[in-house]
Amino acid sequence: MSDLNKLGISEARDALRKGGVTSVELTNACLGAIEDAGALNAFVHNTPEIARAQAAAADTRIKAGDAPDMCGIPLGIKDLFCTKGVPSQAASRILEGFKPEYESTITQQLWDAGSVMLGKLNMDEFAMGSSNETSIYGDVVNPWRRGNDDTPLTPGGSSGGSASAVAADLCMAATGTDTGGSIRQPAAFVGITGLKPTYGRCSRWGVVAFASSLDQAGPMTKSVRDAAIMLGAMAGHDVKDSTSAELAVPDFEAALTGDIRGKKIGIPKEYRMEGMPQEIEQLWADGTAMLKDAGAEIVDITLPHTKYALPAYYVVAPAEASSNLARYDGVRFGHRAKIGQGDGITEMYEKTRAEGFGPEVQRRVMIGTYVLSAGFYDAYYNRARKVRSLIKKDFEDVFAQGVDAILTPATPSAAFGLGEMADADPVQMYLNDVFTVTVNLAGLPGIAVPAGLDKQGLPLGLQLIGRPWEEGDLLNTAYALEQAAGFVAKPAKWW
């Protein structure tokens, strides 16, 4: 079998079970692809020794006949997940040199299932960004190009390294995290599947925190089936995370029947944004028609507080970030600034943070500190929390009317060029999250599925939003959409 790195999880699993290929062979194929893909800047800490040792152990386990689905599958891990003895920097200078003495719950579950770690993936610093341009490691490059134009494009953010690596077949799948769209937006930009589970479905323990009430880890994969398989290994209750739900993990793959007859799919009128490109509008209409043809009932719905979601998100998320990032002070771990004679602890804190945090993180920490300050707490933070409750209630009302899933665009555009937004007002960049942040504010599951190409040959994705805890049902609807869309395009190799 050639091009082993191009396999997805389900194909690799089946080949491993049949004995047609070994995990060591799969792993070596991916390691070779990573070596050749330096131009993408997706992998930032390679772990070939760990990978080969885990692959050999997985082969032994598969031969013994008791291997779970994820056994032997080579993965990339976003740099936000703590991995024992391996640099875990959240793409920030302030965590330079930090090698945790512990493993995040999710990565531990993946290793327990026999998965293989190829290395750590690039991302926006502390997961703050929509274009992967805020990383200490430099920009990640999207493997896709616009027609014959060789302008480097963004893979989206903050899970840009994960998206680029999966789309370029450097790994079979990757972990991502989603605080306001950081799995779904990059997945849409590179033509892969990205699933943000219900808040509490996957443990947050050992994942560097951005905004604790919004952060959720999930799989970034080459297909909906792969997302279902990988979610099964990532999900589960964790006593170390008080927000983790004590719920059984169903067999998500078994839910993929592709039969959505009689399902009610809601189309929210508030997502018809002014100035939305015609191609996105058309894709949404096509996706709606595909689900209708598959037997679903299409209903118009209203989510009246949608227009307040972005401002509410950009108050709540920075407020939580400013609290979470206060622990990075140069005292116990990571970067510490050199201090002058006569400087005290306060000066050391100030210099360390000024050197350690990049401009976007500094901006959000300052916004967060401002909205939490005594004079503005009620005017901003409390008001944003109330808006968040109203957004959550909008979704509850729609689901109470029997709607099973909601179909929306995943992003307001296809991938844009690196640096194209650099001089723009930061709000222009924040608008990339316009279709995704509501899902985080309401704690719901959402999935981005590639559904077509724009006129420049770039992937476009659709988003499905599901009922809380019903990822199986959501994945099945996504599976039906994936089957109907038949998206098989891959980027032409230039790197």
C-alpha positions, 0 to 999 in steps of 0.5 A: 500500500503506497501513500499510507499517510493519506488514509483516514482513521476508519480505513487505517483501522480496517487495514490494521485489523486485516493485517495488511499494514502495521502501525509502524508503517503508518507512523513512518509514512506520516513522519516522512510526510511531516519531514517534507512539509516544513513549508506548512509550519504545522508541526512545531515539536516532533516526537518520532521516538515516542511515535515509533515506540507507541506504534510498536506497542500498538502492533503488539496489541492489535496482534493480541486481538484486543485493540480499540478502534483508535489503536495504532492511529498516528495523530497530531496534538494541538500545542494546547494539550499538556503532554508529559515530558514534551514541550507544551507551550500554547504557542506562547513565549511565556511558556518557553521551556515548559515540559509538563510532568503530567498528561492531559486527560484527553491525550491520556485516553488516546494513548490508553486506546493505543493511538500514536503521537507524531508531535505537537501542532502549531496554533494561535497563541493561547488559542486567541486568533482566527488565522494562526498568525499570533503564534510564537512559532510563526504562521501556519500555511494552508495547503490549499492555494487560490487557482494558480496564485501562490499567495500563502493562505491562512488555515484558520485559527486557532487550531490552524496547525491541526487543520493544515496537518490533517488536510495535507495528510501529515497525520490521520487526524488531530486534536483541536480546541474550540472556544468560539469556532477554533475547530470548525472555522479552520476545518471549513478553510481546509476542507476537513471535518471538525467537531466541537462536542457539547460543553462537558463532553470531553475533559478540559483537565490538562488543556491550557485554559483560554475561557473556561466556560467556553473551551471544548476539545474535539476531533479534526478528521478527514471524514464524519466517520473518523470524527465519530470514532475519535470522539469516542476515545476523547469523550468521557467523565473526568473527576479532575474536571468539575465541568465534565459531564457524568454521562456514558459515552455512546457508540457514535460510529454506530449512529451513522446510518445516513437515514435522516428521514423525518428529521427537522432541520432549522434554517435561522434567518438571522444568519443571513448576514449583510454582505455575505458572499453569493457563494456562501449563500449558494452553498447554504441553499445547496446544503438545505436542498441536499438535506431535504432530498435525503428526507429531512423536513426543512423549517425556518427558525428564528434565533433573535439574539444572534446579533448580540452574540459576537459582542457578548463573546468578546466580553465573556471570553477576554474576561475569563482569559484575563483571570486564567492568564494571571497565573503566568508570572515567571515565578514557577515555570516558563519564561522569566524576564531579566530584572534590573537592580532595584527591581522587585517582584512587581517589575518582574511580573510586568516585564515577564508578561510584556515579553512573554505575551504577544500583542493579541493576547495582551489586547484580550487580557486588557479588554478582559481586565477592563470589563471586570473592573469595579466601574464596568463589571455591571455595564459590560460583563454582567450584561454580556452574561445576561445576553448569553443566557438569552442566546442559550434560551433561543436555542432551547426554544427552537429545540423545544419545537422539535427541531433536531439540528440547525444548518448554517454556513461555517464561515463568512468566506473562504480562506484569506491570505496571510497578512491580509487582515494585519492592518485591518481593525481587529473587529474585522478578524473577529467577524470570522467567528460570526457563525460559530460563537453562538454554539460556544455561548450556548454550550451546544455541539457543532460540526463543520463539514466540507461541502464545496469549492468557491470559484477560486478552487478553495474549500467551503464548509457548512455547519450543523448545530445539534441538541446538547449531548446528542452528538450521535444524532448530529454526526448522523445528520452530518454524515448524510450531508457529507454523502450528499455533498460528495466532497473529495477534493484535495489540495495540489501538493506544492510544499 
